[in-house]
Amino acid sequence: MIILDGGMGQELVKRAGKATDLWSMQALLDFPASVRAIHDEYFTAGAEIATTNTYSILPDRLMSKGLIEQLVPMTRSACEMALAARDAHGSGQVAGSLGPQGFSYQPDKAPPAEQAAEVYADIARLHAEYVDFHILETMSSIDQARGGLMGAGVTGKPVWVSLSVDDSDGTKLRSGEPLSGAILMLEEFQPATVLINCSVPEAVSQGLPVLAGSGFNLGAYANGFTGIHSDFNSIHATVDLLKSRTDLGPEQYLNFAKTWAEMGASAIGGCCEVGPKHIAMMAKHFGV
């Protein structure tokens, strides 16, 4: 079992006491030490992976705020912090996070795969100087995942892809497409690991059996939101629109993780609202 880290953005929001439409990127500008501290906390908790705080460092996000010139320095800074935390811990790997273009959970706002691939390729080349592998996160349609895999594949490093499923029906992607419909595309690109992420744990439990038996290394990391608010639909939306669950403490989350492991998941961590205490309990249970 590989224990991934947990969410970065929501941990930063808790420390800052506010949410912004720059999401976790704001911390790189205002209090970068907090980003490093969170990486350190996850390693101390038992995580074996540091996921770079680069999920939303994308041209469309930065252009909307007049900060496109910050893309390279912010990317390098985020990658350097994850690498430094890994080195200080003395073991582990660094995963270069590539989030969805357009907006999370809104695959209809993403550019076509070929266009998206060009953007991802440029960013992946930046990441490649620091990371052990790339991880495409919250890919919510087949075409969105295809664009990510096309782009991230240019560096020659392993690529993981995380698919986000519908909270009310985990057998479907957030696009409404059947999750099973992604298998042929995944077979074409042969990612190192296929995961389900940033959906409620119950939906993850529905989705994993769809992918089981397809021959991929599987993984899972759910979020701790009650669901995705309909107004959370554009680059300028802030995460304070989303409500946290009150029934998903470390012990409850571990129960889901045990189920995912039984379904074949060999890499388990957490997404938004799943923090160091959750990771520590999983690491203890799985003997990491």
Backbone as a ProteinNet text record, in pm:
[ID]
protein_1_A
[PRIMARY]
MIILDGGMGQELVKRAGKATDLWSMQALLDFPASVRAIHDEYFTAGAEIATTNTYSILPDRLMSKGLIEQLVPMTRSACEMALAARDAHGSGQVAGSLGPQGFSYQPDKAPPAEQAAEVYADIARLHAEYVDFHILETMSSIDQARGGLMGAGVTGKPVWVSLSVDDSDGTKLRSGEPLSGAILMLEEFQPATVLINCSVPEAVSQGLPVLAGSGFNLGAYANGFTGIHSDFNSIHATVDLLKSRTDLGPEQYLNFAKTWAEMGASAIGGCCEVGPKHIAMMAKHFGV
[TERTIARY]
83.3	0	87.1	55.6	120.2	23.5	72	-10.4	20.4	-79.5	-66.1	-83.2	-59.2	-88.1	-236.4	-277.3	-415.7	-428.1	-539.6	-564.2	-470.3	-431.3	-348.2	-433	-522.6	-596.3	-676.2	-752.9	-837.1	-754.9	-640.8	-551.8	-498.7	-469.5	-423	-534.1	-657	-770.3	-789.4	-777.2	-792.8	-688.6	-567.2	-460.5	-476.3	-524.3	-540.4	-668.6	-765.4	-892.1	-983.5	-949.6	-1033.1	-1003.6	-1100.2	-1083.6	-1073	-993.7	-982.5	-1003.2	-1029.2	-1050.3	-918.5	-807.3	-679.8	-652	-741.4	-725.7	-588.9	-527.8	-402.2	-286.4	-303.4	-196.8	-170.7	-273.5	-257.6	-150	-140.1	-41	101.5	121.4	255.3	298.9	200.8	229.8	238.7	150.1	135.2	206	199.5	264.6	314.9	419	471.4	518.9	558.4	605.2	496.1	370.5	260.5	252.7	283.9	282.4	386.3	505.9	611.9	572.4	513.8	476	373.6	280.3	178.3	240.5	332.7	405.5	474.7	541.2	612	515.3	398.8	300.3	251.6	232.2	187.3	295	419.7	526	535	524.8	528.1	412.6	298.6	180.6	194.2	286.2	306.1	287.4	259.1	245.8	379.9	370.8	491.2	505	407	404.5	379.4	454.8	424.4	371.7	246.6	186	208.8	269.3	304.5	179.7	193.7	83.8	71.2	47	41.7	-90.2	-186.6	-314.1	-376.3	-374.9	-441.1	-342.6	-215.3	-119.5	-125.8	-226.8	-257.9	-278	-246	-256.6	-393.4	-501.8	-633.7	-664.7	-622.2	-644.5	-566.3	-439.6	-353	-388.9	-425.1	-461.9	-584.4	-676.3	-798.4	-770.5	-651.6	-612.8	-497.5	-458.7	-347	-214.2	-198.2	-77	-2.5	-22.9	35.3	187.7	249.2	395.3	444.6	350.5	387.4	387	345.8	330.5	461.2	568.7	694.7	749.5	762.5	816.7	730.2	597.4	511.6	523.9	532	548.2	678.3	784.5	915.1	914.2	856.4	851.7	775.2	659.9	578.4	652.1	715.7	788.4	908.1	977.2	1094.2	1055.1	937.2	894.3	861.3	794.2	763.2	890.3	984.5	1111.4	1191.5	1193.8	1267.6	1207.3	1073.5	1007.2	1040.5	1039.1	1074.1	1217.6	1308.4	1448.5	1470.7	1399.7	1412.2	1359.3	1255.6	1198.5	1290.8	1360.7	1457.4	1407	1281.9	1227.1	1097.8	1047.1	921.8	942.5	831.9	835.2	757.1	784	714.2	628.9	500	405.6	373.2	387.7	359.3	213.1	138	-6	-39.9	-126.7	-180.4	-332.5	-391.2	-535.4	-608.8	-741	-820.8	-820.5	-804.8	-821.6	-971.1	-1003.4	-1143.6	-1189.5	-1223.3	-1255.6	-1284.7	-1262.5	-1288.9	-1436.4	-1459.5	-1593.1	-1673.5	-1611.3	-1682.8	-1612.2	-1615.3	-1539.8	-1587.3	-1711.4	-1761	-1688.3	-1620.5	-1545.2	-1399.8	-1359	-1221.4	-1200.3	-1079.8	-1051.3	-1045.5	-1058.4	-1046.5	-912.3	-907.8	-790.4	-660.6	-662	-538.6	-487.6	-579.4	-541	-494.2	-565.2	-526.7	-389.8	-361.6	-236.1	-115.3	-126.8	-15	17.9	-86.2	-65.3	-3.9	-61.4	-9.7	134.9	168.9	305.4	405.4	373.3	463.5	482.9	373.5	384.2	454.1	422.7	487.2	638.4	682.5	827.8	890.6	818.2	866.5	872.9	766.9	761.7	871.8	904	992.2	1130	1169.2	1297.9	1298.7	1180.3	1169.8	1097.7	997.7	904.8	945.6	894.2	917.1	813.2	692.8	588.2	486.4	408.2	300.9	169.5	82.3	-50.6	-156.3	-235.6	-347.9	-464.9	-514.3	-614.3	-750.3	-854.3	-993.1	-1029.2	-984.9	-1022	-1166.9	-1256.8	-1400.7	-1471.8	-1397	-1453.5	-1344.9	-1385.4	-1288.9	-1195.1	-1249.5	-1166.1	-1070.9	-1117.3	-1030.4	-912.5	-939	-830.8	-738	-794.8	-712.7	-614.1	-662.8	-574.8	-462.2	-495.8	-392.9	-288.9	-333.5	-240.6	-153.7	-211.7	-133.8	-22.9	-57.7	38.8	145.1	102.3	198.3	293	252.3	335.2	462.9	480.2	596.3	727.6	722.6	848.5	912.4	836.2	890.1	879.8	834	814.4	680	665.5	535.7	423.6	305	188.5	77.3	25.4	-93.4	-210	-327.9	-445.2	-557.1	-614.5	-722.8	-851.6	-951.1	-1081	-1178.2	-1258	-1357.6	-1495.3	-1567.1	-1696.2	-1810.8	-1928.7	-2049.5	-2077.8	-2105	-2125.2	-2246.8	-2345.9	-2467.1	-2465.6	-2371.2	-2359.1	-2214	-2139	-1996.3	-1960.5	-2059.6	-2030.8	-2024.8	-2045.3	-2039.4	-1933.4	-1867.3	-1781.4	-1869.3	-1809.5	-1889.1	-1948.1	-1893.4	-1947.6	-2079.3	-2109.5	-2225.9	-2191.9	-2071.6	-2027.2	-2008	-2034.3	-2006.8	-1856.8	-1822.6	-1681.7	-1619	-1696.3	-1645.8	-1603	-1661.1	-1626.1	-1485.4	-1422.3	-1285.7	-1181.3	-1221.8	-1122.8	-1047.4	-1114.6	-1047.7	-943.8	-979	-883.5	-764.7	-790.1	-682.1	-590.2	-645.7	-564	-471.4	-516.7	-433.9	-310.6	-327.8	-217.1	-139.9	-196	-128.8	-67.4	-149.2	-96.2	-45.3	50.2	110.2	9.2	-82.2	-186.5	-311.5	-426.1	-555	-627.1	-668.8	-730.8	-867	-944.9	-1066.4	-1044.9	-1070.9	-1043.2	-1150.4	-1146.9	-1228.5	-1377.4	-1426.4	-1567.9	-1597.4	-1723.6	-1754.8	-1711.9	-1674.4	-1622.8	-1719	-1848.4	-1946	-1941.1	-1920.5	-1911.6	-1782.7	-1675.1	-1549.3	-1569.3	-1640.5	-1667.2	-1751.7	-1835.6	-1914.2	-1828.6	-1734.5	-1656.9	-1544.3	-1479.1	-1362.9	-1394.4	-1508.1	-1535.7	-1547.8	-1584.7	-1593.9	-1456.1	-1354.3	-1218.4	-1143.3	-1189.6	-1123.5	-1129.2	-1019.4	-1015	-969.2	-946.4	-901.6	-750	-680.1	-535.8	-452.9	-517.7	-444	-414.2	-303.6	-284.5	-390.1	-461.3	-572	-541	-605.7	-591	-716.5	-721.9	-840.6	-805	-865.6	-858.8	-979.2	-1067.9	-1196.5	-1187.9	-1291.2	-1299.9	-1397.6	-1397.9	-1484.3	-1593.6	-1634.4	-1745	-1877.8	-1984.9	-2117.4	-2158.9	-2098	-2129.1	-2080.1	-2101.3	-2053	-2169.5	-2165.4	-2272.3	-2281.6	-2402.2	-2422.8	-2356.9	-2337.5	-2272	-2120	-2067.4	-1923.1	-1888.3	-1884.9	-1881.8	-1794.4	-1709.4	-1624.8	-1494.3	-1400.1	-1267.2	-1271.2	-1367.3	-1371.2	-1452.3	-1504.9	-1576.9	-1478.4	-1523.5	-1437.2	-1491.6	-1401.7	-1439.9	-1531.3	-1552.3	-1645.6	-1790.4	-1812.3	-1944.2	-1970	-1863.6	-1873.7	-1874.1	-1963.6	-1976.8	-1901.4	-1837.6	-1763.8	-1856	-1832.3	-1907.1	-1866.3	-1957.2	-1928.4	-1918.8	-1932.3	-1933.2	-1817.8	-1706.7	-1595.2	-1463.1	-1459.7	-1336.5	-1239	-1120.1	-1018.3	-1065.4	-1140.4	-1184.6	-1285.3	-1380	-1479	-1412.4	-1314.9	-1246.7	-1167.5	-1106.1	-1031.7	-1122.4	-1245	-1337	-1358.6	-1369.6	-1379.8	-1250.3	-1135.8	-1007	-989.1	-1034.5	-1026.6	-1106.1	-1224	-1306.3	-1236.2	-1175.2	-1105.2	-988.6	-918.3	-807.3	-859	-972.7	-1032.8	-1073.8	-1106.4	-1145.8	-1025.9	-906.1	-786.3	-703.4	-743.8	-665.4	-533.4	-425.3	-292.3	-226.3	-299.9	-253.4	-374.2	-368.4	-482.8	-437.2	-512.8	-483.1	-610.4	-597.5	-714.3	-711.7	-829.5	-842	-892.7	-967.1	-1013.4	-1081.5	-1046.1	-1102.9	-1054.4	-959.3	-896.8	-753.6	-723	-597.4	-500	-396.9	-291.4	-340.5	-442.6	-492.1	-552.3	-621.2	-675.6	-562	-459.6	-347.3	-273.9	-257.5	-187.4	-259	-390.6	-465	-454.1	-457.9	-443	-303.2	-202.6	-64.2	-44.3	-102.2	-90.6	-160.1	-279.5	-355.2	-285.1	-237.6	-178.8	-31	20.5	154.9	265.7	239.8	343.4	437.8
-120.5	0	125.9	218.7	350.6	448.8	519.7	621.3	757.8	815	947.8	1052.5	1176.8	1284.2	1319	1420.8	1465.9	1597.6	1665.1	1790.3	1901.9	1984.5	2101.9	2227.6	2250.4	2376.3	2406.5	2307.4	2331.2	2346.8	2280.7	2300.7	2444.1	2496.7	2635	2733	2703.6	2789.9	2796.3	2682.6	2679.7	2767.4	2762.9	2842.2	2991.5	3022.5	3163	3222.9	3137.2	3185.3	3244.7	3224.4	3277.1	3202.3	3207.5	3147.9	3258.5	3234.7	3331.6	3259.2	3336.9	3272.9	3232.3	3258.6	3204.1	3067	3022.2	2894	2884.6	2767	2745.9	2825.2	2881.1	2964.9	3086.8	3137.3	3258.3	3239.3	3118.5	3091	3104.2	3072.1	3085.3	3230.6	3321.4	3464.2	3524.1	3476.9	3543.6	3475	3342.7	3273.1	3135.3	3135.3	3009.3	2911.7	2962.2	2872	2774.1	2814.9	2725.9	2607.3	2629.1	2520.3	2415.7	2461.3	2368.3	2296.3	2369.2	2309.4	2197.7	2216.4	2114.1	1989.9	2009.3	1894.1	1818.3	1891.3	1828	1749.2	1807.9	1741.6	1611	1610	1487	1378.9	1415.9	1316.4	1263.1	1351.1	1308	1213.4	1237.6	1154	1015	1000.7	871.1	868.4	983	988	955.8	894	861.5	946.1	1031.4	1115.9	1260.4	1353.7	1496.6	1543.8	1586.9	1637	1787.4	1832.2	1974	2062.5	2179.6	2276.2	2351.7	2275	2333.4	2303	2249.4	2208.7	2318.8	2441.1	2550.6	2650	2614.4	2701.8	2668.8	2725.6	2702.4	2837	2845.3	2974.2	3039.4	2961.8	3026	3085.5	3018.1	3072	3202	3199.5	3315.2	3433	3405.3	3513.9	3588.7	3516.7	3581	3681.1	3668.2	3759.5	3850.6	3848.5	3931.5	3888.4	3757.6	3707.7	3604.1	3606.7	3502.8	3500.1	3613.9	3616.8	3540.1	3504.3	3430.5	3278.8	3233.7	3089.5	3014.2	3055.8	2982.7	2995.7	3117.8	3125	3055.4	3063.4	2995.3	2844.1	2795.6	2651.7	2602.7	2673.9	2632.9	2637.1	2741	2753.8	2638	2605.5	2496.5	2363.2	2339.4	2213.8	2205.8	2316.5	2317.9	2289	2339.7	2315.4	2168.3	2106.6	1964.2	1880.7	1915.6	1843.4	1860	1982.2	2007.9	1930.2	1923	1847.4	1699.4	1646.8	1506	1479.4	1568.2	1549.3	1558	1649.9	1663.1	1538.7	1480.6	1358.8	1239.3	1241	1135.4	1022	1027.2	924.8	976	901.4	940.8	987.8	1026.8	1075.3	1206	1276.6	1402.1	1382	1415.3	1405.9	1546	1569	1699.9	1710.6	1790.4	1801.1	1887.1	1832.7	1904	1900.8	2015.3	2022.5	2043.9	2046.2	2060.3	2202.7	2215.5	2345.8	2376.5	2502.7	2544.1	2569.3	2463.4	2472.6	2332.7	2311	2180.9	2142.6	2017.4	1958.2	2011	2092.1	2153.8	2117.2	1991.1	1950.4	2017.7	2066.5	2135.2	2267.1	2318.9	2443.7	2419.6	2294.3	2261.2	2271.4	2307.1	2308.1	2165.8	2148.8	2015	1951.6	1820.1	1746.5	1794.2	1813.6	1852	1987.6	2079.7	2212.5	2205.6	2131.1	2116.5	2051.2	1956.4	1882.6	1974.8	2077	2169.4	2241.9	2283.9	2353	2257.8	2138	2042.2	2003.6	1992.9	1955.3	2059.9	2187.3	2293.6	2289.6	2270	2269	2141.9	2029.6	1904.2	1912	1980.7	1995.7	2074.9	2174.5	2248.1	2156	2080.7	1989.9	1885.4	1841.9	1726	1746.8	1872.2	1899.3	1860.1	1843.5	1822.9	1694.1	1653	1550.3	1410.7	1312.4	1172.6	1123.7	1178.3	1144.6	1257.3	1259.1	1357.3	1294.3	1377.2	1327.7	1426.1	1380	1457.7	1440.6	1551.6	1542.8	1596.5	1530.2	1573.8	1585	1486.8	1480.1	1428.3	1509.4	1483.2	1439.4	1421.4	1365.7	1286	1205.3	1124.3	1214.3	1314.9	1403.3	1484.7	1525.7	1601.1	1515.3	1390.8	1300.6	1271.7	1258.3	1233.4	1348.6	1472.1	1587.1	1589.6	1558.1	1554	1447.3	1329.2	1219.7	1246.3	1307	1342.7	1440.8	1540.6	1644	1598.4	1536.1	1497.3	1388.4	1314.8	1205.3	1246.9	1375.9	1418.7	1408.1	1402.9	1407.5	1270.4	1165	1031.9	982.9	1068.4	1026.3	954.4	871	804.8	906.9	871.5	959.3	883.6	943.8	894.3	981.7	923.7	1002.8	974.1	1082.4	1072.7	1122.5	1036.4	1068.6	1106.5	1208.4	1251.2	1205.9	1138.8	1080.5	1158.4	1134.9	1201.5	1161.6	1260.5	1232.3	1144.5	1150.7	1071.9	938.2	920.5	795.7	778.2	706.5	692.1	606.1	549.5	475.4	568.3	698.3	797.6	902.7	951.4	1067.8	1190.5	1299.4	1420.3	1475.1	1436.8	1475.2	1404.5	1301	1217.6	1092.9	1086.8	969	851.2	728.5	613.7	601.3	573.5	555.9	443.9	343	231.5	276.5	387.5	439.1	494.3	517.8	570.8	461.3	336.5	228.6	214.4	222.7	209	318.6	442.9	553	529.5	483	456	346.1	246.5	139.3	193.3	295.7	356.8	423.6	492.1	571	499.1	396.2	314.7	397.7	475.1	547.4	449.8	495.3	408.9	370.2	463	437.4	513.7	452.9	517.1	528.8	649.4	673.4	739.7	738.8	819.9	920.8	1048.5	1151.1	1258.7	1335.4	1455.8	1433.8	1320.1	1288	1237.5	1231.7	1181.9	1035.2	989.3	852.9	745.8	767.1	669.3	650.9	761.2	754.2	685.1	709.2	639.8	489	448.8	306.3	246.8	327.7	280.4	271	362	369.4	268.7	238.5	149.7	12.8	-49.8	-179.4	-173	-57.4	-41.9	-55.1	-5.9	-8.4	-136.1	-203.8	-326.7	-430.2	-501.7	-603.3	-551.2	-420	-361.9	-369.4	-414.5	-431.9	-315.1	-206.6	-89.5	-99.2	-37.3	-10.9	91.4	66.8	153.2	230.3	345.6	426.6	507.6	569.4	645	752.1	870.1	973.1	1064.3	1054.9	1123.8	1260	1342.2	1469	1456.8	1558.9	1559.9	1663.6	1699.2	1792.3	1716.1	1786.8	1725.2	1706.8	1781	1777.7	1906.3	1922.2	2040.8	2133.3	2253.7	2353.5	2395.9	2419	2456	2588	2675.9	2804.3	2792.4	2675.9	2655	2609.5	2708	2670.5	2758.5	2840.7	2927	2957.8	3010.7	3038.2	3128.3	3218.8	3314.1	3264.6	3141.1	3085.5	3051.3	3062.6	3032.1	2911.4	2841.4	2714.7	2732.4	2855.7	2872.3	2845.9	2821.3	2777.7	2631.2	2558.8	2415.5	2385.8	2298.8	2265.2	2135.8	2136.9	2018.4	1921.3	1794.1	1693.1	1691.2	1650.7	1637.6	1491.2	1401.9	1258.6	1185.8	1255.9	1195.2	1222	1187	1194.9	1087.6	1084.4	986.6	841.8	805.1	666.3	630.8	723.2	696.5	689.1	777.6	776	646.3	599.8	474.6	359.2	359.1	251.9	247.8	367.3	371.1	319.9	363.4	323.1	171.4	108.4	-38.2	-103	-47.7	-100	-83.2	33.7	57.2	-39.5	-66.7	-161.5	-300.3	-339.7	-469	-474.4	-357.2	-350.1	-347.1	-342.4	-346.5	-219.6	-115.5	8.8	-14	25.4	9.5	143.4	252.6	387.2	463.2	502.7	567.2	690.7	798.5	922	1000.5	1132.4	1216.3	1338.5	1393.1	1515.9	1625.3	1720.6	1834	1790.2	1853.8	1828.4	1697.8	1631.5	1513.4	1553	1558.9	1617.9	1520.4	1573.9	1490.4	1384.4	1414.2	1313.8	1193.8	1219.9	1109.1	1023.6	1090.8	1019.4	937.6	993.6	922.6	793.6	798.3	677.9	572.1	614.8	517.5	456.8	540.8	491.1	389.3	415.3	321.7	190.4	198.7	76.8	-8.7	57.2	-18.1	-50.5	-10.3	-49.8	21.4	145.1	222.6	285.9
0	0	0	-89.2	-90	-24.4	76.3	142.7	81.9	18.2	-40.7	68.6	35.9	130.6	123.5	197.6	196.3	122.8	143.7	74.7	118	24.5	52.4	65.1	-29.9	-35.4	89.5	136.4	252.8	379.4	387.4	502	503.1	385.6	376.1	412	368.3	401.7	552.8	619.3	764.8	833.4	784	845.5	815.4	693.5	655	712.3	741.1	793.8	688.8	562.3	454.7	325.4	234.7	103	-1.1	-105.5	-214	-347.2	-451.6	-581.7	-647.7	-580.9	-626.6	-565.3	-477.9	-411.4	-343.4	-351.8	-280.2	-338.3	-457.9	-514.1	-428.4	-360.4	-279.7	-173.9	-120.9	-17.3	-69.5	-195.7	-252.7	-258.1	-265.8	-268.4	-128.8	-38.5	91.2	206.6	213.3	325.6	281	198.1	144.2	251	368.3	473.6	515	501	537	441.8	315.5	218.4	257.1	286.5	328	457.4	551.7	679.4	660.5	568.3	544.2	481	386.9	332.6	445.6	535.1	646.3	734.8	760.7	846.4	785.2	655.5	591	596.4	574.5	585.2	728.3	825.5	965.9	996.1	933.8	955.8	893.6	799.3	736.4	586.3	526.2	380.9	315	198.5	122.3	-3.5	-26.6	-145.7	-104	-160.1	-147	-281.8	-283.8	-407.2	-415.7	-522.3	-532.8	-530	-474.2	-465.3	-597.8	-704.3	-838.9	-909.1	-836.9	-895.2	-980.8	-930.7	-1002.9	-1064.7	-1070.1	-1138.7	-1287.5	-1349.6	-1490	-1559.8	-1687.8	-1757.4	-1747.5	-1760.5	-1758.4	-1621.8	-1514.8	-1380.2	-1360.8	-1400.4	-1377.2	-1467.5	-1592.3	-1683.5	-1633.8	-1570.9	-1521.9	-1410.4	-1348.3	-1239.3	-1278.8	-1405.8	-1450	-1392.5	-1367.7	-1301.7	-1386.7	-1516.8	-1600.2	-1589.3	-1561.8	-1549.9	-1427.3	-1338	-1217.4	-1238.3	-1355.1	-1373.6	-1348.6	-1410.8	-1394.5	-1253.1	-1196.3	-1060.1	-955.3	-968.5	-872.1	-885.8	-1007.9	-1029.8	-968.6	-995.9	-941.4	-788.8	-732.1	-586.6	-523.4	-580.5	-526.6	-536.2	-649	-666.4	-571.7	-555	-465.9	-321.4	-278.9	-141.5	-118.6	-213.2	-199.1	-197.4	-283.4	-290.7	-161.4	-107.3	16.5	132.9	137.1	243.7	232.7	110.7	89	132.1	92.9	127.2	277.8	344	489.8	559.7	504	561.9	540	429.3	402.5	316	277.2	188.8	128	32	-32.3	-174.1	-237.9	-374.6	-386.2	-495.1	-522.8	-647.7	-633.6	-745.5	-794.8	-922.5	-980.3	-1018.5	-942.7	-964	-1084.7	-1169.4	-1284.8	-1273.4	-1241.9	-1223.8	-1354.8	-1349.7	-1471.9	-1526.3	-1656.6	-1720.8	-1731.4	-1730.1	-1730.9	-1589.5	-1516.2	-1374.2	-1322.8	-1194.6	-1135.2	-1150	-1179.4	-1189.8	-1309	-1395	-1507.3	-1638.2	-1677.6	-1797	-1925.3	-1925.6	-2044.7	-2068.5	-1965.8	-1979	-2020.4	-2027.6	-2063.4	-2213.9	-2257.2	-2401	-2454.9	-2586.1	-2645.8	-2610.9	-2614.9	-2568.9	-2634	-2765.3	-2834.4	-2787.6	-2765.1	-2717.5	-2572.4	-2490	-2349.8	-2337.7	-2425.8	-2418.6	-2433.4	-2516.1	-2535	-2404.9	-2333.5	-2205.3	-2104	-2093.5	-1996.2	-2026.8	-2154.6	-2190.6	-2141.4	-2160.3	-2115	-1963.4	-1890.1	-1743.8	-1696.1	-1759.2	-1720	-1737.7	-1841.7	-1861.2	-1746.8	-1695.1	-1577.6	-1456.5	-1435	-1320.2	-1325.9	-1446.5	-1463.9	-1402.3	-1383.5	-1320.8	-1173.3	-1114.1	-970.1	-930.9	-1006.4	-958.4	-1002.7	-928.9	-964.6	-1065.2	-1056.1	-1152.1	-1157.6	-1262.8	-1279.4	-1233.5	-1175.3	-1139.1	-1189.4	-1281.9	-1336	-1240.1	-1186.3	-1080.9	-1124.6	-1075.1	-1093.7	-1241.3	-1317.5	-1458	-1464.9	-1519.4	-1504	-1631.1	-1738.4	-1861.4	-1931.6	-2026.5	-2100.8	-2180.5	-2246.3	-2327.2	-2240	-2122.6	-2032.5	-1987.8	-1953.3	-1914.3	-2031.1	-2150.5	-2268.9	-2291.9	-2282.2	-2301	-2199.7	-2075.7	-1972.6	-1998.1	-2036.4	-2060.8	-2183.7	-2285.5	-2404.1	-2367.1	-2286.9	-2253.2	-2155.4	-2045.7	-1941.7	-1989.7	-2091.7	-2139.6	-2209.9	-2237.1	-2315.8	-2239.9	-2106.3	-2029.9	-2013.6	-2035.6	-2014.2	-1871.6	-1781.8	-1643.3	-1630.1	-1525.7	-1505.9	-1489.3	-1535.5	-1523.7	-1451.8	-1347.1	-1278.5	-1321.8	-1329.5	-1365.6	-1266.7	-1212.7	-1115.5	-1179	-1181.3	-1240	-1129.2	-1153.5	-1054.7	-1101.2	-1011.1	-1047.1	-983.2	-1036.7	-989.3	-843.9	-760.2	-618.2	-591.6	-677.1	-654.8	-728.4	-820.4	-895	-937.7	-856.9	-881.8	-999.8	-1068.4	-1191.1	-1312.1	-1288.1	-1394.7	-1363.8	-1466.4	-1452	-1428.4	-1384.6	-1361.2	-1491	-1603.2	-1734	-1763.6	-1688.4	-1716.9	-1797.3	-1850.8	-1925	-1829.7	-1874.3	-1788.2	-1761.3	-1637.3	-1601.6	-1684.2	-1712.6	-1793.1	-1932.6	-1978.9	-2110.6	-2118.3	-2002.5	-2001	-2016.4	-1998.7	-1994	-2125.9	-2238.1	-2367.9	-2387.2	-2349.3	-2359.1	-2266.4	-2145.9	-2050.9	-2102.9	-2166.8	-2223.6	-2332.2	-2402.2	-2506.4	-2447.7	-2334.1	-2277.5	-2167.6	-2110.3	-2009.1	-1895.2	-1822.9	-1707.6	-1602.5	-1522	-1420.3	-1313	-1280.4	-1180.8	-1221.6	-1201.7	-1226.2	-1091.5	-1058.6	-929.4	-947	-841.2	-833.5	-722.1	-752	-651.6	-648.1	-542.1	-521.6	-549	-501	-498.4	-357.6	-319	-185.4	-175.1	-55.7	-41.9	-91.4	-70.7	-115.8	-266.7	-340	-485.7	-529.8	-456	-486	-472.7	-368.4	-347	-458.5	-521	-635.3	-761.1	-775.4	-898.1	-910.1	-799.3	-806.4	-867.8	-833.7	-895.8	-1047.7	-1100.8	-1246.3	-1310.1	-1239.5	-1292.7	-1256.7	-1152.4	-1109.4	-1221.3	-1237.4	-1341.5	-1475.9	-1484.1	-1610.7	-1627.7	-1522.9	-1533	-1484.5	-1441.3	-1394.4	-1245.3	-1205	-1063.1	-1023.1	-915	-875.5	-748.8	-735.8	-615.9	-590.7	-473.6	-436.2	-334	-349.5	-245.1	-259.8	-161.8	-165.5	-99.5	-123.2	-51	65.2	149.2	266.3	257.8	136.4	117.9	118	146.7	138.5	-6.3	-95.2	-238	-300.4	-429	-500.2	-529.2	-473.9	-490.1	-636.7	-683.2	-823.9	-860	-761	-788	-795	-758.2	-763.4	-905.2	-996.4	-1137.9	-1225.1	-1165	-1248.4	-1176.4	-1251.1	-1198.3	-1075.2	-1068.6	-957.3	-838	-843.6	-729.3	-618.2	-493.5	-379.4	-303.9	-236	-173.2	-52.3	-8.3	103.2	60.4	-68.9	-115.8	-81	-46.5	-23.1	126.7	168.1	309.5	340.8	459	501.8	574.7	557	629	776.1	859.2	1002	1043.8	946.9	977.8	910.5	888.9	815.3	888.2	1015.6	1090.8	1047.2	1106.3	1065.6	1071.4	1174.8	1186	1077.2	1051.1	946	808.8	786.4	656.7	640.7	748.6	742.1	701.9	749.2	711.3	561.2	499.7	353.7	289.9	344.2	287.8	292.1	399.1	408	293.9	267.8	158.6	25.2	3.7	-122.9	-140.4	-30.9	-38.2	-76	-20.4	-54	-201	-257.5	-398.8	-492.5	-436.1	-518.9	-521.8	-450	-448.2	-375.5	-438.5	-378	-347.6	-370.6	-335.7	-282.4	-156.2	-93	-16.9	-30.9	41.5	61.7	61.2	82.9	-5.9	-31.7	-108.8	-14.6	-64	15.1	144.6	254.6	387.5	450.1	389	448.8	482.2	612.1	656	720.4	786.8	844.6	942.9	1021.9	1117.2	1044.7	934.5	855	797.8	746.5	686.1	791.5	910.6	1017.4	1054.8	1062.3	1098.7	990	864.1	755.5	755	773.9	773.6	885.2	1000	1113	1079.9	1024.2	993.9	888.8	782.9	672.9	697	811.5	850.8	779.8	737.8	668.4	770.4
[MASK]
++++++++++++++++++++++++++++++++++++++++++++++++++++++++++++++++++++++++++++++++++++++++++++++++++++++++++++++++++++++++++++++++++++++++++++++++++++++++++++++++++++++++++++++++++++++++++++++++++++++++++++++++++++++++++++++++++++++++++++++++++++++++++++++++++++++++++++++++++++++++++++++++

